[in-house]
């Protein structure tokens, strides 16, 4: 799954945004599962990237909600 920057997130539609966020959340849960089982991920920095990307997406969703109201 690709990491989205802020300009990429702004270009997504509402449906695409929620779908991509769900995919990233699933990937993050899988990484956390590996770590909690005592293993390590191939790319430890990926967890941080995923968390930040999800935060970007949530920020964009909140911005869109505020602008509609």
C-alpha positions as CSV (number, residue, x, y, z in Angstrom):
1,X,0.0,0.0,0.0
2,X,1.3,3.4,-1.0
3,X,1.9,6.2,1.5
4,X,-0.2,9.2,0.7
5,X,1.0,12.8,1.1
6,X,-1.4,15.6,2.0
7,X,-1.8,16.7,-1.7
8,X,-2.6,13.1,-2.6
9,X,-5.2,12.8,0.2
10,X,-6.9,16.0,-1.0
11,X,-7.4,14.6,-4.5
12,X,-9.2,11.5,-3.3
13,X,-13.0,11.4,-3.2
14,X,-14.8,10.7,0.1
15,X,-15.4,7.1,-0.8
16,X,-11.8,6.5,-1.9
17,X,-10.6,8.2,1.2
18,X,-12.5,5.9,3.6
19,X,-11.6,2.8,1.6
20,X,-7.9,3.6,1.6
21,X,-8.0,4.5,5.3
22,X,-9.5,1.1,6.1
23,X,-6.8,-0.7,4.1
24,X,-4.1,1.2,5.9
25,X,-5.7,0.4,9.3
26,X,-5.7,-3.3,8.4
27,X,-2.1,-3.2,7.4
28,X,-1.2,-1.3,10.6
29,X,-3.0,-3.9,12.7
30,X,-1.0,-6.7,10.9
31,X,2.2,-4.9,11.7
32,X,1.3,-4.5,15.4
33,X,0.3,-8.2,15.5
34,X,3.8,-9.2,14.2
35,X,5.5,-7.0,16.8
36,X,3.3,-8.2,19.7
37,X,4.0,-11.8,18.8
38,X,7.7,-11.2,19.4
39,X,8.7,-10.8,15.8
40,X,9.9,-7.8,13.9
41,X,8.6,-6.2,10.7
42,X,10.7,-6.0,7.6
43,X,10.5,-2.2,7.7
44,X,10.1,-0.9,11.3
45,X,9.6,2.7,10.0
46,X,6.5,1.5,8.1
47,X,4.4,1.6,11.3
48,X,5.2,5.3,11.8
49,X,4.4,6.0,8.1
50,X,1.1,4.2,8.4
51,X,0.1,6.1,11.5
52,X,0.9,9.4,10.0
53,X,-0.9,8.7,6.8
54,X,-4.0,7.6,8.7
55,X,-3.8,10.9,10.7
56,X,-3.6,12.8,7.4
57,X,-6.6,11.1,6.1
58,X,-8.6,11.7,9.3
59,X,-7.6,15.4,9.2
60,X,-8.8,15.7,5.7
61,X,-12.1,14.0,6.6
62,X,-12.7,16.4,9.5
63,X,-11.8,19.4,7.2
64,X,-14.4,18.3,4.7
65,X,-17.0,17.8,7.4
66,X,-16.4,21.3,8.8
67,X,-16.5,22.9,5.4
68,X,-19.9,21.3,4.5
69,X,-21.6,22.4,7.8
